[in-house]
Amino acid sequence: MPFVIYVLGLGIFAQGTSEFMLSGVLPSVAHDLDVPLSSAGLLVSAFAVGMFTGAPLLGLATLKMPRRAALIGFQLVFIAAHVAAALIPDFGFLLVMRVVSAMAYAGFWAVASVAAVSLVDAAKRGRAISVVVSGLSVATIIGVPAGTLLAQHAGWQAAFWAVATLTALSAVALLVVLPGGRDTTAAQPRLGTELRSLRVPRLWVAYATTALSVAANFAIFAYLGALLEDVTGISDGLIPLVLGLYGVGALAGLTVGGRNADRAPFTVLLAGMGSFAVIAVVLAVTASSARAAIPLVVLLGAAEFSVTPAVNARVFAILGETRTLGGAVNIAAFNVGIAAAPIVSGLVIDTGLGLAGTAWIGAAFAVTAMGSTLLDRHLTRRHQAQTLTPGAGLLTAVPDPQQATAAAH
């Protein structure tokens, strides 16, 4: 695997820390800026909105740019937004800076995903994506607890400064290891071609799988701290440790899923989401027991992140070489799941099911994701049948090696 893939993962780690640490930083922000905690929660929604809109818009805006210039440009905007937010302690301004930083992060993630799959052979795309996305799991293991501790002991601005510094270091590393110029792109994307690539029906089924699989996770993860504290009875001082264990499970799941995503994407998706559904149901029933809940949290992280390489591999396999805009839309699909799931779970919390009900919602999303995966597999098999040469019995016009094997798995 090229070293630059790991540097891209470092960039995701730096910026992903800002996304996930906010749950631990919110109390400090609310107290310092004298706003209700519920109002401070709008910062989470603002980030999701920035991610959703930023990925496709900035993917289009940088369509003709060299990838190194686009990636480093996004990081510079992200750094500037965090520095400005730390220097100007105003809630309204902070809200705007969260949208700006999220858009820059979304643009970086979209271009980084395309760069990663362009730097390796088609048979290694899922593994390359797993390395890049592993930055998120490392963020949950190290970045989120560290950011929370910084906010508790040095103020939320210190956490923002730390993220800005880490992002600057990753930008310098990327500047060194990623070649510049037009030769970093295998082919110059054309807007019309990129837009036409979105007209494939099974691509939108793959996007649905992306959104549903992420929704399954965030239906639980968005309220996991509250669930562990209020239902399981874990002290608030131990919550960061348990969330770190979730990240350990996520990293293990990424490793396993990344090694199998290209060879058998549908098997990985069905096994991962099926396992997630079962684990979520068990968590819903045993949430009051710490002995049960803690290992189940680790398994949830492993099951969820095991499918991340596969959902990306499916999208890029369908897109072929027209992957810039399509990859950006996949990032938007991720954030549809992130934004929608907590809303649904929030409605359930107010019922008799309470916080444990979030696990039932996560299981329901996971089962629905299995349904969209089965539909994707059916459409892929039909697509493979349509590429058979009459009378020859051989596949022709298959744009990606994964297309020739995915239907069997």
C-alpha positions as a Markdown table, in Angstrom:
| # | Residue | x | y | z |
|---|---|---|---|---|
| 1 | Met | 0.0 | 0.0 | 0.0 |
| 2 | Pro | 1.5 | 3.4 | -1.0 |
| 3 | Phe | 2.7 | 5.5 | 2.0 |
| 4 | Val | 0.6 | 8.4 | 0.8 |
| 5 | Ile | -2.6 | 6.4 | 1.6 |
| 6 | Tyr | -1.6 | 6.4 | 5.3 |
| 7 | Val | -0.9 | 10.2 | 5.1 |
| 8 | Leu | -4.5 | 10.6 | 3.8 |
| 9 | Gly | -5.7 | 8.6 | 6.8 |
| 10 | Leu | -3.7 | 11.0 | 9.0 |
| 11 | Gly | -5.6 | 13.9 | 7.5 |
| 12 | Ile | -9.0 | 12.1 | 8.2 |
| 13 | Phe | -7.8 | 11.5 | 11.8 |
| 14 | Ala | -7.0 | 15.1 | 12.4 |
| 15 | Gln | -10.2 | 16.5 | 11.0 |
| 16 | Gly | -12.4 | 13.6 | 12.2 |
| 17 | Thr | -11.3 | 14.3 | 15.7 |
| 18 | Ser | -13.0 | 17.6 | 15.5 |
| 19 | Glu | -16.2 | 16.0 | 14.3 |
| 20 | Phe | -16.4 | 13.4 | 17.0 |
| 21 | Met | -14.9 | 15.2 | 20.0 |
| 22 | Leu | -17.7 | 17.8 | 19.9 |
| 23 | Ser | -19.9 | 15.5 | 22.1 |
| 24 | Gly | -17.3 | 15.8 | 24.9 |
| 25 | Val | -16.6 | 19.5 | 24.3 |
| 26 | Leu | -20.3 | 20.7 | 24.3 |
| 27 | Pro | -20.6 | 21.1 | 28.0 |
| 28 | Ser | -17.5 | 23.3 | 28.1 |
| 29 | Val | -18.8 | 25.4 | 25.1 |
| 30 | Ala | -22.2 | 25.8 | 26.6 |
| 31 | His | -20.8 | 27.0 | 30.0 |
| 32 | Asp | -18.2 | 29.3 | 28.5 |
| 33 | Leu | -20.5 | 30.9 | 26.0 |
| 34 | Asp | -23.5 | 31.0 | 28.3 |
| 35 | Val | -25.9 | 29.1 | 26.1 |
| 36 | Pro | -28.2 | 26.2 | 27.0 |
| 37 | Leu | -26.7 | 22.7 | 26.3 |
| 38 | Ser | -29.6 | 22.1 | 23.9 |
| 39 | Ser | -28.6 | 25.2 | 21.9 |
| 40 | Ala | -24.9 | 24.1 | 21.9 |
| 41 | Gly | -26.1 | 20.9 | 20.3 |
| 42 | Leu | -26.9 | 22.9 | 17.2 |
| 43 | Leu | -23.1 | 22.8 | 16.6 |
| 44 | Val | -23.5 | 19.0 | 15.8 |
| 45 | Ser | -26.3 | 19.7 | 13.3 |
| 46 | Ala | -24.3 | 22.5 | 11.7 |
| 47 | Phe | -21.4 | 20.2 | 11.1 |
| 48 | Ala | -23.7 | 17.6 | 9.6 |
| 49 | Val | -25.2 | 20.2 | 7.2 |
| 50 | Gly | -21.7 | 21.4 | 6.2 |
| 51 | Met | -20.6 | 17.8 | 5.5 |
| 52 | Phe | -23.8 | 17.0 | 3.5 |
| 53 | Thr | -23.6 | 20.1 | 1.3 |
| 54 | Gly | -19.8 | 20.4 | 1.1 |
| 55 | Ala | -19.0 | 17.0 | -0.4 |
| 56 | Pro | -20.8 | 17.3 | -3.8 |
| 57 | Leu | -20.4 | 21.1 | -4.1 |
| 58 | Leu | -16.7 | 21.2 | -3.5 |
| 59 | Gly | -16.3 | 18.0 | -5.5 |
| 60 | Leu | -17.6 | 19.8 | -8.5 |
| 61 | Ala | -15.7 | 23.0 | -7.7 |
| 62 | Thr | -12.4 | 21.2 | -7.6 |
| 63 | Leu | -13.1 | 18.9 | -10.5 |
| 64 | Lys | -10.3 | 20.3 | -12.7 |
| 65 | Met | -7.8 | 21.0 | -9.9 |
| 66 | Pro | -4.7 | 18.8 | -9.1 |
| 67 | Arg | -5.6 | 16.7 | -6.1 |
| 68 | Arg | -2.7 | 17.9 | -4.0 |
| 69 | Ala | -3.8 | 21.5 | -4.4 |
| 70 | Ala | -7.4 | 20.7 | -3.6 |
| 71 | Leu | -6.5 | 18.6 | -0.5 |
| 72 | Ile | -4.1 | 21.1 | 1.0 |
| 73 | Gly | -6.5 | 23.9 | 0.2 |
| 74 | Phe | -9.3 | 22.2 | 2.1 |
| 75 | Gln | -7.0 | 21.6 | 5.1 |
| 76 | Leu | -6.0 | 25.3 | 5.2 |
| 77 | Val | -9.6 | 26.4 | 5.3 |
| 78 | Phe | -10.3 | 23.8 | 8.0 |
| 79 | Ile | -7.3 | 25.1 | 10.0 |
| 80 | Ala | -8.4 | 28.8 | 9.6 |
| 81 | Ala | -11.9 | 28.0 | 10.7 |
| 82 | His | -10.7 | 26.3 | 13.9 |
| 83 | Val | -8.2 | 29.1 | 14.7 |
| 84 | Ala | -10.9 | 31.8 | 14.1 |
| 85 | Ala | -13.4 | 29.9 | 16.3 |
| 86 | Ala | -10.8 | 29.7 | 19.2 |
| 87 | Leu | -10.0 | 33.4 | 18.9 |
| 88 | Ile | -13.5 | 34.7 | 18.7 |
| 89 | Pro | -15.7 | 33.3 | 21.6 |
| 90 | Asp | -19.1 | 34.0 | 20.1 |
| 91 | Phe | -21.7 | 31.2 | 19.7 |
| 92 | Gly | -23.1 | 32.6 | 16.4 |
| 93 | Phe | -19.7 | 32.9 | 14.9 |
| 94 | Leu | -18.7 | 29.4 | 16.2 |
| 95 | Leu | -21.8 | 28.0 | 14.5 |
| 96 | Val | -20.8 | 29.5 | 11.2 |
| 97 | Met | -17.2 | 28.2 | 11.6 |
| 98 | Arg | -18.5 | 24.7 | 12.2 |
| 99 | Val | -20.3 | 24.8 | 8.9 |
| 100 | Val | -17.2 | 26.1 | 7.1 |
| 101 | Ser | -14.9 | 23.6 | 8.7 |
| 102 | Ala | -17.4 | 20.8 | 7.9 |
| 103 | Met | -17.5 | 21.8 | 4.3 |
| 104 | Ala | -13.7 | 21.8 | 4.1 |
| 105 | Tyr | -13.6 | 18.4 | 5.8 |
| 106 | Ala | -16.2 | 17.0 | 3.4 |
| 107 | Gly | -14.2 | 18.3 | 0.4 |
| 108 | Phe | -11.0 | 16.7 | 1.8 |
| 109 | Trp | -12.7 | 13.4 | 2.5 |
| 110 | Ala | -14.3 | 13.3 | -1.0 |
| 111 | Val | -11.0 | 14.0 | -2.9 |
| 112 | Ala | -9.0 | 11.8 | -0.5 |
| 113 | Ser | -11.3 | 8.9 | -1.2 |
| 114 | Val | -10.9 | 9.4 | -5.0 |
| 115 | Ala | -7.2 | 9.8 | -4.6 |
| 116 | Ala | -6.9 | 6.6 | -2.6 |
| 117 | Val | -8.6 | 4.4 | -5.1 |
| 118 | Ser | -6.7 | 6.0 | -8.0 |
| 119 | Leu | -3.3 | 5.2 | -6.4 |
| 120 | Val | -3.8 | 1.5 | -6.2 |
| 121 | Asp | -4.9 | -1.4 | -8.4 |
| 122 | Ala | -8.7 | -2.1 | -8.7 |
| 123 | Ala | -8.3 | -5.2 | -6.6 |
| 124 | Lys | -7.0 | -3.2 | -3.6 |
| 125 | Arg | -9.5 | -0.3 | -3.6 |
| 126 | Gly | -11.4 | -1.5 | -0.6 |
| 127 | Arg | -8.3 | -2.0 | 1.4 |
| 128 | Ala | -7.1 | 1.5 | 0.4 |
| 129 | Ile | -10.4 | 3.0 | 1.6 |
| 130 | Ser | -10.1 | 1.1 | 4.8 |
| 131 | Val | -6.7 | 2.6 | 5.5 |
| 132 | Val | -8.1 | 6.1 | 4.9 |
| 133 | Val | -11.2 | 5.6 | 6.9 |
| 134 | Ser | -9.1 | 4.1 | 9.8 |
| 135 | Gly | -8.3 | 7.7 | 10.6 |
| 136 | Leu | -11.9 | 7.9 | 12.0 |
| 137 | Ser | -11.5 | 4.9 | 14.2 |
| 138 | Val | -8.2 | 6.2 | 15.5 |
| 139 | Ala | -9.9 | 9.5 | 16.2 |
| 140 | Thr | -12.4 | 7.7 | 18.4 |
| 141 | Ile | -9.6 | 5.8 | 20.2 |
| 142 | Ile | -7.2 | 8.8 | 20.8 |
| 143 | Gly | -8.6 | 12.0 | 19.5 |
| 144 | Val | -12.0 | 12.1 | 21.1 |
| 145 | Pro | -10.9 | 11.2 | 24.7 |
| 146 | Ala | -7.9 | 13.6 | 24.3 |
| 147 | Gly | -10.1 | 16.4 | 23.1 |
| 148 | Thr | -12.6 | 15.9 | 25.9 |
| 149 | Leu | -9.8 | 16.0 | 28.5 |
| 150 | Leu | -8.4 | 19.2 | 27.0 |
| 151 | Ala | -11.8 | 20.8 | 27.1 |
| 152 | Gln | -12.3 | 19.7 | 30.7 |
| 153 | His | -8.9 | 21.0 | 31.9 |
| 154 | Ala | -7.9 | 23.8 | 29.5 |
| 155 | Gly | -11.1 | 24.9 | 27.9 |
| 156 | Trp | -12.7 | 24.0 | 24.6 |
| 157 | Gln | -10.5 | 26.5 | 22.7 |
| 158 | Ala | -7.5 | 24.3 | 23.6 |
| 159 | Ala | -9.1 | 21.4 | 21.9 |
| 160 | Phe | -9.7 | 23.5 | 18.8 |
| 161 | Trp | -6.1 | 24.6 | 18.8 |
| 162 | Ala | -4.9 | 21.0 | 19.1 |
| 163 | Val | -7.0 | 20.0 | 16.1 |
| 164 | Ala | -5.7 | 22.9 | 14.0 |
| 165 | Thr | -2.1 | 22.0 | 14.9 |
| 166 | Leu | -2.6 | 18.3 | 14.0 |
| 167 | Thr | -4.3 | 19.2 | 10.7 |
| 168 | Ala | -1.4 | 21.5 | 9.9 |
| 169 | Leu | 1.1 | 18.7 | 10.5 |
| 170 | Ser | -0.9 | 16.4 | 8.2 |
| 171 | Ala | -1.0 | 19.0 | 5.5 |
| 172 | Val | 2.8 | 19.4 | 5.6 |
| 173 | Ala | 3.2 | 15.6 | 5.4 |
| 174 | Leu | 0.8 | 15.5 | 2.4 |
| 175 | Leu | 2.6 | 18.3 | 0.7 |
| 176 | Val | 5.8 | 16.2 | 0.9 |
| 177 | Val | 4.6 | 12.8 | -0.1 |
| 178 | Leu | 1.8 | 13.4 | -2.7 |
| 179 | Pro | 3.1 | 14.4 | -6.1 |
| 180 | Gly | 1.9 | 17.7 | -7.5 |
| 181 | Gly | 0.6 | 18.7 | -10.9 |
| 182 | Arg | -1.9 | 17.2 | -13.3 |
| 183 | Asp | -0.2 | 13.8 | -13.3 |
| 184 | Thr | -1.8 | 13.0 | -9.9 |
| 185 | Thr | -5.1 | 12.4 | -11.7 |
| 186 | Ala | -5.4 | 9.4 | -13.9 |
| 187 | Ala | -7.8 | 11.1 | -16.2 |
| 188 | Gln | -9.2 | 14.6 | -16.3 |
| 189 | Pro | -12.8 | 14.4 | -15.3 |
| 190 | Arg | -15.5 | 16.1 | -17.4 |
| 191 | Leu | -18.6 | 17.5 | -15.8 |
| 192 | Gly | -21.0 | 16.1 | -18.2 |
| 193 | Thr | -19.5 | 12.6 | -17.9 |
| 194 | Glu | -19.5 | 12.8 | -14.1 |
| 195 | Leu | -23.2 | 13.9 | -14.0 |
| 196 | Arg | -24.2 | 11.1 | -16.4 |
| 197 | Ser | -22.5 | 8.6 | -14.1 |
| 198 | Leu | -25.1 | 9.3 | -11.5 |
| 199 | Arg | -27.9 | 8.0 | -13.7 |
| 200 | Val | -27.2 | 4.4 | -12.9 |
| 201 | Pro | -30.0 | 3.0 | -10.7 |
| 202 | Arg | -27.9 | 0.5 | -8.8 |
| 203 | Leu | -25.5 | 3.3 | -7.8 |
| 204 | Trp | -28.4 | 4.9 | -5.8 |
| 205 | Val | -29.1 | 1.6 | -4.2 |
| 206 | Ala | -25.4 | 1.5 | -3.1 |
| 207 | Tyr | -25.8 | 5.1 | -1.8 |
| 208 | Ala | -28.8 | 3.9 | 0.2 |
| 209 | Thr | -26.8 | 1.1 | 1.7 |
| 210 | Thr | -24.2 | 3.6 | 2.7 |
| 211 | Ala | -26.7 | 5.9 | 4.4 |
| 212 | Leu | -28.5 | 3.0 | 6.1 |
| 213 | Ser | -25.4 | 1.3 | 7.4 |
| 214 | Val | -24.2 | 4.6 | 8.9 |
| 215 | Ala | -27.6 | 5.3 | 10.3 |
| 216 | Ala | -27.6 | 2.0 | 12.1 |
| 217 | Asn | -24.4 | 3.0 | 13.9 |
| 218 | Phe | -25.4 | 6.6 | 14.7 |
| 219 | Ala | -28.8 | 5.7 | 16.0 |
| 220 | Ile | -26.9 | 4.2 | 18.9 |
| 221 | Phe | -23.6 | 6.1 | 18.9 |
| 222 | Ala | -25.2 | 9.5 | 19.1 |
| 223 | Tyr | -26.7 | 8.6 | 22.5 |
| 224 | Leu | -24.2 | 6.0 | 23.6 |
| 225 | Gly | -22.6 | 8.1 | 26.4 |
| 226 | Ala | -26.0 | 8.8 | 27.9 |
| 227 | Leu | -27.0 | 5.2 | 27.5 |
| 228 | Leu | -23.9 | 4.0 | 29.3 |
| 229 | Glu | -24.3 | 6.5 | 32.1 |
| 230 | Asp | -28.1 | 6.5 | 32.7 |
| 231 | Val | -29.0 | 2.9 | 31.8 |
| 232 | Thr | -25.8 | 0.9 | 32.3 |
| 233 | Gly | -24.7 | 2.9 | 35.3 |
| 234 | Ile | -21.1 | 3.6 | 34.3 |
| 235 | Ser | -19.6 | 6.7 | 35.8 |
| 236 | Asp | -19.0 | 9.7 | 33.6 |
| 237 | Gly | -15.3 | 9.5 | 34.1 |
| 238 | Leu | -15.2 | 6.1 | 32.5 |
| 239 | Ile | -17.3 | 7.0 | 29.5 |
| 240 | Pro | -14.3 | 8.2 | 27.4 |
| 241 | Leu | -12.6 | 4.9 | 28.1 |
| 242 | Val | -15.6 | 2.8 | 26.9 |
| 243 | Leu | -15.8 | 5.0 | 23.8 |
| 244 | Gly | -12.1 | 4.4 | 23.2 |
| 245 | Leu | -12.8 | 0.6 | 23.4 |
| 246 | Tyr | -15.5 | 1.2 | 20.7 |
| 247 | Gly | -12.8 | 2.7 | 18.6 |
| 248 | Val | -10.6 | -0.4 | 19.2 |
| 249 | Gly | -13.4 | -2.6 | 17.9 |
| 250 | Ala | -13.9 | -0.2 | 14.9 |
| 251 | Leu | -10.2 | -0.5 | 14.0 |
| 252 | Ala | -10.4 | -4.3 | 14.2 |
| 253 | Gly | -13.5 | -4.3 | 12.0 |
| 254 | Leu | -11.9 | -2.0 | 9.4 |
| 255 | Thr | -8.9 | -4.4 | 9.2 |
| 256 | Val | -11.0 | -7.4 | 8.6 |
| 257 | Gly | -13.5 | -5.7 | 6.3 |
| 258 | Gly | -10.7 | -4.0 | 4.3 |
| 259 | Arg | -9.1 | -7.3 | 3.5 |
| 260 | Asn | -12.3 | -8.8 | 2.1 |
| 261 | Ala | -14.2 | -5.8 | 0.7 |
| 262 | Asp | -12.8 | -6.1 | -2.8 |
| 263 | Arg | -13.1 | -9.9 | -3.1 |
| 264 | Ala | -16.5 | -10.4 | -1.5 |
| 265 | Pro | -18.3 | -7.0 | -0.9 |
| 266 | Phe | -21.8 | -8.4 | -0.6 |
| 267 | Thr | -20.7 | -11.1 | 1.9 |
| 268 | Val | -19.0 | -8.5 | 4.0 |
| 269 | Leu | -22.0 | -6.2 | 3.9 |
| 270 | Leu | -24.5 | -8.9 | 4.8 |
| 271 | Ala | -22.4 | -10.5 | 7.5 |
| 272 | Gly | -21.5 | -7.1 | 9.0 |
| 273 | Met | -25.0 | -5.7 | 9.1 |
| 274 | Gly | -26.4 | -9.0 | 10.2 |
| 275 | Ser | -24.0 | -9.1 | 13.1 |
| 276 | Phe | -24.7 | -5.5 | 14.0 |
| 277 | Ala | -28.4 | -6.1 | 14.1 |
| 278 | Val | -28.0 | -9.1 | 16.5 |
| 279 | Ile | -25.5 | -7.2 | 18.7 |
| 280 | Ala | -27.8 | -4.2 | 18.9 |
| 281 | Val | -30.8 | -6.4 | 19.9 |
| 282 | Val | -28.8 | -8.0 | 22.6 |
| 283 | Leu | -27.6 | -4.6 | 23.8 |
| 284 | Ala | -31.2 | -3.4 | 23.9 |
| 285 | Val | -32.1 | -6.3 | 26.2 |
| 286 | Thr | -29.0 | -6.2 | 28.4 |
| 287 | Ala | -28.2 | -2.5 | 28.5 |
| 288 | Ser | -28.5 | -2.3 | 32.3 |
| 289 | Ser | -25.6 | -4.7 | 32.8 |
| 290 | Ala | -22.1 | -3.2 | 32.5 |
| 291 | Arg | -20.6 | -6.7 | 32.1 |
| 292 | Ala | -22.8 | -7.2 | 29.0 |
| 293 | Ala | -22.9 | -3.6 | 27.6 |
| 294 | Ile | -19.1 | -2.9 | 27.5 |
| 295 | Pro | -18.1 | -5.9 | 25.3 |
| 296 | Leu | -21.2 | -5.3 | 23.2 |
| 297 | Val | -20.1 | -1.7 | 22.5 |
| 298 | Val | -16.7 | -3.1 | 21.3 |
| 299 | Leu | -18.5 | -5.6 | 19.0 |
| 300 | Leu | -20.8 | -2.8 | 17.7 |
| 301 | Gly | -17.8 | -0.8 | 16.6 |
| 302 | Ala | -16.2 | -3.9 | 14.9 |
| 303 | Ala | -19.4 | -4.8 | 13.1 |
| 304 | Glu | -20.2 | -1.3 | 11.9 |
| 305 | Phe | -16.7 | -0.4 | 10.6 |
| 306 | Ser | -16.2 | -3.8 | 9.0 |
| 307 | Val | -18.7 | -2.8 | 6.3 |
| 308 | Thr | -17.3 | 0.7 | 5.7 |
| 309 | Pro | -14.7 | -0.5 | 3.1 |
| 310 | Ala | -17.3 | -2.5 | 1.3 |
| 311 | Val | -19.9 | 0.3 | 0.9 |
| 312 | Asn | -17.1 | 2.5 | -0.6 |
| 313 | Ala | -15.9 | -0.4 | -2.7 |
| 314 | Arg | -19.4 | -1.0 | -4.1 |
| 315 | Val | -19.8 | 2.7 | -5.1 |
| 316 | Phe | -16.4 | 3.0 | -6.7 |
| 317 | Ala | -16.9 | -0.3 | -8.6 |
| 318 | Ile | -20.1 | 1.0 | -10.1 |
| 319 | Leu | -18.7 | 4.4 | -10.9 |
| 320 | Gly | -15.6 | 3.1 | -12.7 |
| 321 | Glu | -13.4 | 6.0 | -13.8 |
| 322 | Thr | -16.1 | 8.6 | -13.4 |
| 323 | Arg | -15.7 | 8.7 | -9.7 |
| 324 | Thr | -15.1 | 12.3 | -8.6 |
| 325 | Leu | -18.6 | 13.5 | -8.2 |
| 326 | Gly | -20.0 | 10.1 | -7.5 |
| 327 | Gly | -17.6 | 9.7 | -4.7 |
| 328 | Ala | -18.5 | 13.0 | -3.2 |
| 329 | Val | -22.2 | 12.0 | -3.3 |
| 330 | Asn | -21.3 | 8.9 | -1.3 |
| 331 | Ile | -19.8 | 11.2 | 1.4 |
| 332 | Ala | -23.1 | 13.1 | 1.4 |
| 333 | Ala | -24.9 | 9.7 | 1.8 |
| 334 | Phe | -22.8 | 9.1 | 4.9 |
| 335 | Asn | -24.0 | 12.3 | 6.4 |
| 336 | Val | -27.6 | 11.7 | 5.5 |
| 337 | Gly | -27.3 | 8.6 | 7.8 |
| 338 | Ile | -25.4 | 10.6 | 10.5 |
| 339 | Ala | -28.1 | 13.4 | 10.5 |
| 340 | Ala | -31.2 | 11.3 | 10.2 |
| 341 | Ala | -30.6 | 8.5 | 12.7 |
| 342 | Pro | -30.2 | 10.6 | 15.9 |
| 343 | Ile | -33.5 | 12.3 | 15.0 |
| 344 | Val | -35.3 | 8.9 | 14.8 |
| 345 | Ser | -33.7 | 7.7 | 17.9 |
| 346 | Gly | -34.6 | 10.9 | 19.7 |
| 347 | Leu | -38.2 | 10.3 | 19.0 |
| 348 | Val | -38.0 | 6.8 | 20.5 |
| 349 | Ile | -36.2 | 7.9 | 23.6 |
| 350 | Asp | -39.3 | 9.9 | 24.5 |
| 351 | Thr | -41.4 | 6.7 | 24.4 |
| 352 | Gly | -41.4 | 3.9 | 27.0 |
| 353 | Leu | -38.4 | 2.3 | 25.4 |
| 354 | Gly | -36.1 | 5.1 | 26.6 |
| 355 | Leu | -32.4 | 5.2 | 25.8 |
| 356 | Ala | -32.3 | 1.4 | 25.3 |
| 357 | Gly | -34.7 | 1.9 | 22.5 |
| 358 | Thr | -31.9 | 3.5 | 20.4 |
| 359 | Ala | -30.4 | 0.0 | 20.0 |
| 360 | Trp | -33.7 | -1.3 | 18.6 |
| 361 | Ile | -33.6 | 1.6 | 16.0 |
| 362 | Gly | -30.0 | 0.7 | 15.2 |
| 363 | Ala | -31.0 | -2.9 | 14.6 |
| 364 | Ala | -33.9 | -1.8 | 12.3 |
| 365 | Phe | -31.6 | 0.3 | 10.2 |
| 366 | Ala | -29.1 | -2.6 | 9.9 |
| 367 | Val | -31.8 | -5.0 | 8.7 |
| 368 | Thr | -32.9 | -2.4 | 6.1 |
| 369 | Ala | -29.3 | -2.0 | 5.0 |
| 370 | Met | -29.2 | -5.8 | 4.4 |
| 371 | Gly | -32.3 | -5.4 | 2.2 |
| 372 | Ser | -30.7 | -2.7 | 0.1 |
| 373 | Thr | -27.6 | -4.9 | -0.2 |
| 374 | Leu | -29.6 | -7.8 | -1.5 |
| 375 | Leu | -31.2 | -5.5 | -4.0 |
| 376 | Asp | -27.8 | -4.2 | -5.1 |
| 377 | Arg | -26.6 | -7.8 | -5.5 |
| 378 | His | -29.7 | -8.7 | -7.6 |
| 379 | Leu | -29.1 | -5.7 | -9.9 |
| 380 | Thr | -25.4 | -6.5 | -10.2 |
| 381 | Arg | -26.2 | -10.0 | -11.3 |
| 382 | Arg | -28.7 | -8.7 | -13.9 |
| 383 | His | -26.0 | -6.3 | -15.1 |
| 384 | Gln | -23.5 | -9.1 | -15.4 |
| 385 | Ala | -26.0 | -11.1 | -17.4 |
| 386 | Gln | -26.6 | -8.2 | -19.8 |
| 387 | Thr | -22.8 | -8.0 | -20.5 |
| 388 | Leu | -22.7 | -11.6 | -21.8 |
| 389 | Thr | -21.8 | -11.8 | -25.5 |
| 390 | Pro | -24.7 | -13.7 | -27.2 |
| 391 | Gly | -23.5 | -17.3 | -27.9 |
| 392 | Ala | -20.1 | -16.8 | -26.4 |
| 393 | Gly | -20.9 | -17.1 | -22.7 |
| 394 | Leu | -18.1 | -14.7 | -21.8 |
| 395 | Leu | -18.3 | -11.5 | -19.9 |
| 396 | Thr | -17.5 | -8.4 | -21.9 |
| 397 | Ala | -17.4 | -4.7 | -21.2 |
| 398 | Val | -16.9 | -5.1 | -17.5 |
| 399 | Pro | -15.3 | -1.8 | -16.3 |
| 400 | Asp | -14.0 | -3.1 | -13.0 |
| 401 | Pro | -12.7 | -6.4 | -11.9 |
| 402 | Gln | -14.9 | -6.2 | -8.8 |
| 403 | Gln | -17.9 | -6.2 | -11.1 |
| 404 | Ala | -17.0 | -9.7 | -12.4 |
| 405 | Thr | -16.8 | -11.3 | -8.9 |
| 406 | Ala | -19.2 | -9.2 | -6.7 |
| 407 | Ala | -22.4 | -10.9 | -7.8 |
| 408 | Ala | -21.1 | -14.3 | -6.5 |
| 409 | His | -20.5 | -12.9 | -3.1 |
